[in-house]
Amino acid sequence: MKSIWQQILRYLYIGKKDPDAPKTRYVYMMHGMNRISIILFLVALIIMLIRLLR
């Protein structure tokens, strides 16, 4: 069973890729959109934390 943290690390190019994963154009685009979503979420958390500490 895959861990959600392993999948996030793969999206951000930190973890090693799954050799059994399908390599289609649609999967590549889906991973790209997920990567953008994770980055925007982290940026929003940082902004909220900065506003909270002020």
mmCIF file of the N, C-alpha and C atoms, coordinates in Angstrom:
data_MODEL
# 
_entry.id   MODEL 
# 
loop_
_atom_site.group_PDB 
_atom_site.id 
_atom_site.type_symbol 
_atom_site.label_atom_id 
_atom_site.label_alt_id 
_atom_site.label_comp_id 
_atom_site.label_asym_id 
_atom_site.label_entity_id 
_atom_site.label_seq_id 
_atom_site.pdbx_PDB_ins_code 
_atom_site.Cartn_x 
_atom_site.Cartn_y 
_atom_site.Cartn_z 
_atom_site.occupancy 
_atom_site.B_iso_or_equiv 
_atom_site.pdbx_formal_charge 
_atom_site.auth_seq_id 
_atom_site.auth_comp_id 
_atom_site.auth_asym_id 
_atom_site.auth_atom_id 
_atom_site.pdbx_PDB_model_num 
ATOM 1   N N  . MET A 1 1  ? 0.846  -1.187 0.000   1.00 0.00 ? 1  MET A N  1 
ATOM 2   C CA . MET A 1 1  ? 0.000  0.000  0.000   1.00 0.00 ? 1  MET A CA 1 
ATOM 3   C C  . MET A 1 1  ? 0.888  1.245  0.000   1.00 0.00 ? 1  MET A C  1 
ATOM 4   N N  . LYS A 1 2  ? 0.558  2.184  -0.853  1.00 0.00 ? 2  LYS A N  1 
ATOM 5   C CA . LYS A 1 2  ? 1.362  3.399  -0.982  1.00 0.00 ? 2  LYS A CA 1 
ATOM 6   C C  . LYS A 1 2  ? 0.984  4.395  0.106   1.00 0.00 ? 2  LYS A C  1 
ATOM 7   N N  . SER A 1 3  ? 1.971  5.089  0.565   1.00 0.00 ? 3  SER A N  1 
ATOM 8   C CA . SER A 1 3  ? 1.751  6.121  1.559   1.00 0.00 ? 3  SER A CA 1 
ATOM 9   C C  . SER A 1 3  ? 1.475  7.445  0.853   1.00 0.00 ? 3  SER A C  1 
ATOM 10  N N  . ILE A 1 4  ? 0.623  8.257  1.437   1.00 0.00 ? 4  ILE A N  1 
ATOM 11  C CA . ILE A 1 4  ? 0.324  9.569  0.858   1.00 0.00 ? 4  ILE A CA 1 
ATOM 12  C C  . ILE A 1 4  ? 1.575  10.438 0.842   1.00 0.00 ? 4  ILE A C  1 
ATOM 13  N N  . TRP A 1 5  ? 2.436  10.276 1.836   1.00 0.00 ? 5  TRP A N  1 
ATOM 14  C CA . TRP A 1 5  ? 3.662  11.079 1.892   1.00 0.00 ? 5  TRP A CA 1 
ATOM 15  C C  . TRP A 1 5  ? 4.629  10.682 0.785   1.00 0.00 ? 5  TRP A C  1 
ATOM 16  N N  . GLN A 1 6  ? 4.692  9.395  0.466   1.00 0.00 ? 6  GLN A N  1 
ATOM 17  C CA . GLN A 1 6  ? 5.546  8.955  -0.636  1.00 0.00 ? 6  GLN A CA 1 
ATOM 18  C C  . GLN A 1 6  ? 5.059  9.538  -1.959  1.00 0.00 ? 6  GLN A C  1 
ATOM 19  N N  . GLN A 1 7  ? 3.754  9.586  -2.132  1.00 0.00 ? 7  GLN A N  1 
ATOM 20  C CA . GLN A 1 7  ? 3.196  10.140 -3.360  1.00 0.00 ? 7  GLN A CA 1 
ATOM 21  C C  . GLN A 1 7  ? 3.483  11.635 -3.468  1.00 0.00 ? 7  GLN A C  1 
ATOM 22  N N  . ILE A 1 8  ? 3.358  12.365 -2.380  1.00 0.00 ? 8  ILE A N  1 
ATOM 23  C CA . ILE A 1 8  ? 3.662  13.802 -2.384  1.00 0.00 ? 8  ILE A CA 1 
ATOM 24  C C  . ILE A 1 8  ? 5.131  14.036 -2.709  1.00 0.00 ? 8  ILE A C  1 
ATOM 25  N N  . LEU A 1 9  ? 6.009  13.237 -2.132  1.00 0.00 ? 9  LEU A N  1 
ATOM 26  C CA . LEU A 1 9  ? 7.434  13.386 -2.428  1.00 0.00 ? 9  LEU A CA 1 
ATOM 27  C C  . LEU A 1 9  ? 7.724  13.099 -3.897  1.00 0.00 ? 9  LEU A C  1 
ATOM 28  N N  . ARG A 1 10 ? 7.018  12.154 -4.478  1.00 0.00 ? 10 ARG A N  1 
ATOM 29  C CA . ARG A 1 10 ? 7.201  11.871 -5.912  1.00 0.00 ? 10 ARG A CA 1 
ATOM 30  C C  . ARG A 1 10 ? 6.720  13.036 -6.758  1.00 0.00 ? 10 ARG A C  1 
ATOM 31  N N  . TYR A 1 11 ? 5.600  13.661 -6.374  1.00 0.00 ? 11 TYR A N  1 
ATOM 32  C CA . TYR A 1 11 ? 5.092  14.809 -7.127  1.00 0.00 ? 11 TYR A CA 1 
ATOM 33  C C  . TYR A 1 11 ? 6.099  15.951 -7.113  1.00 0.00 ? 11 TYR A C  1 
ATOM 34  N N  . LEU A 1 12 ? 6.773  16.118 -5.994  1.00 0.00 ? 12 LEU A N  1 
ATOM 35  C CA . LEU A 1 12 ? 7.723  17.234 -5.854  1.00 0.00 ? 12 LEU A CA 1 
ATOM 36  C C  . LEU A 1 12 ? 9.137  16.852 -6.277  1.00 0.00 ? 12 LEU A C  1 
ATOM 37  N N  . TYR A 1 13 ? 9.305  15.699 -6.889  1.00 0.00 ? 13 TYR A N  1 
ATOM 38  C CA . TYR A 1 13 ? 10.604 15.202 -7.374  1.00 0.00 ? 13 TYR A CA 1 
ATOM 39  C C  . TYR A 1 13 ? 11.594 14.939 -6.248  1.00 0.00 ? 13 TYR A C  1 
ATOM 40  N N  . ILE A 1 14 ? 11.126 14.698 -5.037  1.00 0.00 ? 14 ILE A N  1 
ATOM 41  C CA . ILE A 1 14 ? 12.026 14.408 -3.916  1.00 0.00 ? 14 ILE A CA 1 
ATOM 42  C C  . ILE A 1 14 ? 12.186 12.900 -3.748  1.00 0.00 ? 14 ILE A C  1 
ATOM 43  N N  . GLY A 1 15 ? 11.111 12.171 -3.881  1.00 0.00 ? 15 GLY A N  1 
ATOM 44  C CA . GLY A 1 15 ? 11.158 10.716 -3.735  1.00 0.00 ? 15 GLY A CA 1 
ATOM 45  C C  . GLY A 1 15 ? 11.434 10.041 -5.061  1.00 0.00 ? 15 GLY A C  1 
ATOM 46  N N  . LYS A 1 16 ? 11.848 8.772  -4.997  1.00 0.00 ? 16 LYS A N  1 
ATOM 47  C CA . LYS A 1 16 ? 12.122 8.040  -6.239  1.00 0.00 ? 16 LYS A CA 1 
ATOM 48  C C  . LYS A 1 16 ? 10.819 7.652  -6.917  1.00 0.00 ? 16 LYS A C  1 
ATOM 49  N N  . LYS A 1 17 ? 10.853 7.565  -8.243  1.00 0.00 ? 17 LYS A N  1 
ATOM 50  C CA . LYS A 1 17 ? 9.660  7.263  -9.014  1.00 0.00 ? 17 LYS A CA 1 
ATOM 51  C C  . LYS A 1 17 ? 9.316  5.783  -8.932  1.00 0.00 ? 17 LYS A C  1 
ATOM 52  N N  . ASP A 1 18 ? 8.030  5.498  -9.069  1.00 0.00 ? 18 ASP A N  1 
ATOM 53  C CA . ASP A 1 18 ? 7.540  4.123  -9.086  1.00 0.00 ? 18 ASP A CA 1 
ATOM 54  C C  . ASP A 1 18 ? 7.772  3.540  -10.482 1.00 0.00 ? 18 ASP A C  1 
ATOM 55  N N  . PRO A 1 19 ? 8.578  2.491  -10.606 1.00 0.00 ? 19 PRO A N  1 
ATOM 56  C CA . PRO A 1 19 ? 8.860  1.939  -11.938 1.00 0.00 ? 19 PRO A CA 1 
ATOM 57  C C  . PRO A 1 19 ? 7.648  1.275  -12.593 1.00 0.00 ? 19 PRO A C  1 
ATOM 58  N N  . ASP A 1 20 ? 6.639  0.902  -11.813 1.00 0.00 ? 20 ASP A N  1 
ATOM 59  C CA . ASP A 1 20 ? 5.452  0.240  -12.359 1.00 0.00 ? 20 ASP A CA 1 
ATOM 60  C C  . ASP A 1 20 ? 4.347  1.223  -12.747 1.00 0.00 ? 20 ASP A C  1 
ATOM 61  N N  . ALA A 1 21 ? 4.571  2.527  -12.508 1.00 0.00 ? 21 ALA A N  1 
ATOM 62  C CA . ALA A 1 21 ? 3.543  3.522  -12.806 1.00 0.00 ? 21 ALA A CA 1 
ATOM 63  C C  . ALA A 1 21 ? 3.392  3.685  -14.319 1.00 0.00 ? 21 ALA A C  1 
ATOM 64  N N  . PRO A 1 22 ? 2.149  3.859  -14.783 1.00 0.00 ? 22 PRO A N  1 
ATOM 65  C CA . PRO A 1 22 ? 1.955  4.065  -16.225 1.00 0.00 ? 22 PRO A CA 1 
ATOM 66  C C  . PRO A 1 22 ? 2.561  5.394  -16.673 1.00 0.00 ? 22 PRO A C  1 
ATOM 67  N N  . LYS A 1 23 ? 3.058  5.425  -17.900 1.00 0.00 ? 23 LYS A N  1 
ATOM 68  C CA . LYS A 1 23 ? 3.736  6.627  -18.394 1.00 0.00 ? 23 LYS A CA 1 
ATOM 69  C C  . LYS A 1 23 ? 2.993  7.189  -19.590 1.00 0.00 ? 23 LYS A C  1 
ATOM 70  N N  . THR A 1 24 ? 1.767  7.623  -19.365 1.00 0.00 ? 24 THR A N  1 
ATOM 71  C CA . THR A 1 24 ? 0.990  8.227  -20.436 1.00 0.00 ? 24 THR A CA 1 
ATOM 72  C C  . THR A 1 24 ? 0.993  9.736  -20.282 1.00 0.00 ? 24 THR A C  1 
ATOM 73  N N  . ARG A 1 25 ? 0.556  10.391 -21.333 1.00 0.00 ? 25 ARG A N  1 
ATOM 74  C CA . ARG A 1 25 ? 0.515  11.856 -21.314 1.00 0.00 ? 25 ARG A CA 1 
ATOM 75  C C  . ARG A 1 25 ? -0.445 12.359 -20.234 1.00 0.00 ? 25 ARG A C  1 
ATOM 76  N N  . TYR A 1 26 ? -1.561 11.671 -20.060 1.00 0.00 ? 26 TYR A N  1 
ATOM 77  C CA . TYR A 1 26 ? -2.568 12.108 -19.107 1.00 0.00 ? 26 TYR A CA 1 
ATOM 78  C C  . TYR A 1 26 ? -2.077 11.974 -17.667 1.00 0.00 ? 26 TYR A C  1 
ATOM 79  N N  . VAL A 1 27 ? -1.348 10.917 -17.384 1.00 0.00 ? 27 VAL A N  1 
ATOM 80  C CA . VAL A 1 27 ? -0.789 10.752 -16.044 1.00 0.00 ? 27 VAL A CA 1 
ATOM 81  C C  . VAL A 1 27 ? 0.241  11.847 -15.777 1.00 0.00 ? 27 VAL A C  1 
ATOM 82  N N  . TYR A 1 28 ? 1.059  12.150 -16.786 1.00 0.00 ? 28 TYR A N  1 
ATOM 83  C CA . TYR A 1 28 ? 2.058  13.212 -16.648 1.00 0.00 ? 28 TYR A CA 1 
ATOM 84  C C  . TYR A 1 28 ? 1.380  14.555 -16.360 1.00 0.00 ? 28 TYR A C  1 
ATOM 85  N N  . MET A 1 29 ? 0.294  14.865 -17.088 1.00 0.00 ? 29 MET A N  1 
ATOM 86  C CA . MET A 1 29 ? -0.421 16.124 -16.863 1.00 0.00 ? 29 MET A CA 1 
ATOM 87  C C  . MET A 1 29 ? -1.084 16.140 -15.489 1.00 0.00 ? 29 MET A C  1 
ATOM 88  N N  . MET A 1 30 ? -1.627 15.001 -15.058 1.00 0.00 ? 30 MET A N  1 
ATOM 89  C CA . MET A 1 30 ? -2.261 14.932 -13.748 1.00 0.00 ? 30 MET A CA 1 
ATOM 90  C C  . MET A 1 30 ? -1.236 15.194 -12.640 1.00 0.00 ? 30 MET A C  1 
ATOM 91  N N  . HIS A 1 31 ? -0.045 14.598 -12.780 1.00 0.00 ? 31 HIS A N  1 
ATOM 92  C CA . HIS A 1 31 ? 0.992  14.830 -11.778 1.00 0.00 ? 31 HIS A CA 1 
ATOM 93  C C  . HIS A 1 31 ? 1.424  16.290 -11.776 1.00 0.00 ? 31 HIS A C  1 
ATOM 94  N N  . GLY A 1 32 ? 1.462  16.909 -12.917 1.00 0.00 ? 32 GLY A N  1 
ATOM 95  C CA . GLY A 1 32 ? 1.806  18.326 -13.001 1.00 0.00 ? 32 GLY A CA 1 
ATOM 96  C C  . GLY A 1 32 ? 0.788  19.197 -12.283 1.00 0.00 ? 32 GLY A C  1 
ATOM 97  N N  . MET A 1 33 ? -0.494 18.913 -12.481 1.00 0.00 ? 33 MET A N  1 
ATOM 98  C CA . MET A 1 33 ? -1.539 19.686 -11.797 1.00 0.00 ? 33 MET A CA 1 
ATOM 99  C C  . MET A 1 33 ? -1.494 19.451 -10.295 1.00 0.00 ? 33 MET A C  1 
ATOM 100 N N  . ASN A 1 34 ? -1.253 18.209 -9.888  1.00 0.00 ? 34 ASN A N  1 
ATOM 101 C CA . ASN A 1 34 ? -1.146 17.922 -8.461  1.00 0.00 ? 34 ASN A CA 1 
ATOM 102 C C  . ASN A 1 34 ? 0.047  18.652 -7.849  1.00 0.00 ? 34 ASN A C  1 
ATOM 103 N N  . ARG A 1 35 ? 1.158  18.705 -8.588  1.00 0.00 ? 35 ARG A N  1 
ATOM 104 C CA . ARG A 1 35 ? 2.354  19.400 -8.110  1.00 0.00 ? 35 ARG A CA 1 
ATOM 105 C C  . ARG A 1 35 ? 2.056  20.889 -7.895  1.00 0.00 ? 35 ARG A C  1 
ATOM 106 N N  . ILE A 1 36 ? 1.362  21.509 -8.847  1.00 0.00 ? 36 ILE A N  1 
ATOM 107 C CA . ILE A 1 36 ? 0.997  22.922 -8.717  1.00 0.00 ? 36 ILE A CA 1 
ATOM 108 C C  . ILE A 1 36 ? 0.081  23.121 -7.514  1.00 0.00 ? 36 ILE A C  1 
ATOM 109 N N  . SER A 1 37 ? -0.887 22.237 -7.315  1.00 0.00 ? 37 SER A N  1 
ATOM 110 C CA . SER A 1 37 ? -1.815 22.347 -6.185  1.00 0.00 ? 37 SER A CA 1 
ATOM 111 C C  . SER A 1 37 ? -1.088 22.246 -4.847  1.00 0.00 ? 37 SER A C  1 
ATOM 112 N N  . ILE A 1 38 ? -0.157 21.324 -4.743  1.00 0.00 ? 38 ILE A N  1 
ATOM 113 C CA . ILE A 1 38 ? 0.589  21.153 -3.491  1.00 0.00 ? 38 ILE A CA 1 
ATOM 114 C C  . ILE A 1 38 ? 1.431  22.392 -3.206  1.00 0.00 ? 38 ILE A C  1 
ATOM 115 N N  . ILE A 1 39 ? 2.088  22.921 -4.226  1.00 0.00 ? 39 ILE A N  1 
ATOM 116 C CA . ILE A 1 39 ? 2.931  24.109 -4.039  1.00 0.00 ? 39 ILE A CA 1 
ATOM 117 C C  . ILE A 1 39 ? 2.079  25.304 -3.619  1.00 0.00 ? 39 ILE A C  1 
ATOM 118 N N  . LEU A 1 40 ? 0.931  25.512 -4.275  1.00 0.00 ? 40 LEU A N  1 
ATOM 119 C CA . LEU A 1 40 ? 0.052  26.620 -3.890  1.00 0.00 ? 40 LEU A CA 1 
ATOM 120 C C  . LEU A 1 40 ? -0.489 26.448 -2.476  1.00 0.00 ? 40 LEU A C  1 
ATOM 121 N N  . PHE A 1 41 ? -0.805 25.219 -2.093  1.00 0.00 ? 41 PHE A N  1 
ATOM 122 C CA . PHE A 1 41 ? -1.280 24.961 -0.744  1.00 0.00 ? 41 PHE A CA 1 
ATOM 123 C C  . PHE A 1 41 ? -0.198 25.308 0.285   1.00 0.00 ? 41 PHE A C  1 
ATOM 124 N N  . LEU A 1 42 ? 1.040  24.908 0.017   1.00 0.00 ? 42 LEU A N  1 
ATOM 125 C CA . LEU A 1 42 ? 2.134  25.225 0.938   1.00 0.00 ? 42 LEU A CA 1 
ATOM 126 C C  . LEU A 1 42 ? 2.386  26.730 1.026   1.00 0.00 ? 42 LEU A C  1 
ATOM 127 N N  . VAL A 1 43 ? 2.284  27.428 -0.103  1.00 0.00 ? 43 VAL A N  1 
ATOM 128 C CA . VAL A 1 43 ? 2.447  28.886 -0.094  1.00 0.00 ? 43 VAL A CA 1 
ATOM 129 C C  . VAL A 1 43 ? 1.340  29.529 0.743   1.00 0.00 ? 43 VAL A C  1 
ATOM 130 N N  . ALA A 1 44 ? 0.099  29.064 0.579   1.00 0.00 ? 44 ALA A N  1 
ATOM 131 C CA . ALA A 1 44 ? -1.015 29.612 1.356   1.00 0.00 ? 44 ALA A CA 1 
ATOM 132 C C  . ALA A 1 44 ? -0.824 29.355 2.851   1.00 0.00 ? 44 ALA A C  1 
ATOM 133 N N  . LEU A 1 45 ? -0.321 28.160 3.219   1.00 0.00 ? 45 LEU A N  1 
ATOM 134 C CA . LEU A 1 45 ? -0.065 27.889 4.635   1.00 0.00 ? 45 LEU A CA 1 
ATOM 135 C C  . LEU A 1 45 ? 1.001  28.818 5.200   1.00 0.00 ? 45 LEU A C  1 
ATOM 136 N N  . ILE A 1 46 ? 2.037  29.082 4.431   1.00 0.00 ? 46 ILE A N  1 
ATOM 137 C CA . ILE A 1 46 ? 3.096  29.976 4.885   1.00 0.00 ? 46 ILE A CA 1 
ATOM 138 C C  . ILE A 1 46 ? 2.557  31.388 5.061   1.00 0.00 ? 46 ILE A C  1 
ATOM 139 N N  . ILE A 1 47 ? 1.743  31.856 4.112   1.00 0.00 ? 47 ILE A N  1 
ATOM 140 C CA . ILE A 1 47 ? 1.152  33.200 4.223   1.00 0.00 ? 47 ILE A CA 1 
ATOM 141 C C  . ILE A 1 47 ? 0.247  33.287 5.440   1.00 0.00 ? 47 ILE A C  1 
ATOM 142 N N  . MET A 1 48 ? -0.574 32.265 5.674   1.00 0.00 ? 48 MET A N  1 
ATOM 143 C CA . MET A 1 48 ? -1.457 32.268 6.847   1.00 0.00 ? 48 MET A CA 1 
ATOM 144 C C  . MET A 1 48 ? -0.650 32.270 8.141   1.00 0.00 ? 48 MET A C  1 
ATOM 145 N N  . LEU A 1 49 ? 0.441  31.516 8.168   1.00 0.00 ? 49 LEU A N  1 
ATOM 146 C CA . LEU A 1 49 ? 1.277  31.470 9.355   1.00 0.00 ? 49 LEU A CA 1 
ATOM 147 C C  . LEU A 1 49 ? 1.932  32.820 9.627   1.00 0.00 ? 49 LEU A C  1 
ATOM 148 N N  . ILE A 1 50 ? 2.393  33.479 8.581   1.00 0.00 ? 50 ILE A N  1 
ATOM 149 C CA . ILE A 1 50 ? 3.006  34.810 8.741   1.00 0.00 ? 50 ILE A CA 1 
ATOM 150 C C  . ILE A 1 50 ? 1.974  35.802 9.262   1.00 0.00 ? 50 ILE A C  1 
ATOM 151 N N  . ARG A 1 51 ? 0.759  35.780 8.707   1.00 0.00 ? 51 ARG A N  1 
ATOM 152 C CA . ARG A 1 51 ? -0.290 36.692 9.176   1.00 0.00 ? 51 ARG A CA 1 
ATOM 153 C C  . ARG A 1 51 ? -0.695 36.392 10.614  1.00 0.00 ? 51 ARG A C  1 
ATOM 154 N N  . LEU A 1 52 ? -0.677 35.138 10.984  1.00 0.00 ? 52 LEU A N  1 
ATOM 155 C CA . LEU A 1 52 ? -1.044 34.763 12.344  1.00 0.00 ? 52 LEU A CA 1 
ATOM 156 C C  . LEU A 1 52 ? -0.010 35.277 13.349  1.00 0.00 ? 52 LEU A C  1 
ATOM 157 N N  . LEU A 1 53 ? 1.252  35.235 12.972  1.00 0.00 ? 53 LEU A N  1 
ATOM 158 C CA . LEU A 1 53 ? 2.324  35.633 13.879  1.00 0.00 ? 53 LEU A CA 1 
ATOM 159 C C  . LEU A 1 53 ? 2.490  37.142 13.991  1.00 0.00 ? 53 LEU A C  1 
ATOM 160 N N  . ARG A 1 54 ? 1.908  37.897 13.079  1.00 0.00 ? 54 ARG A N  1 
ATOM 161 C CA . ARG A 1 54 ? 2.021  39.362 13.159  1.00 0.00 ? 54 ARG A CA 1 
ATOM 162 C C  . ARG A 1 54 ? 1.082  39.944 14.167  1.00 0.00 ? 54 ARG A C  1 
# 
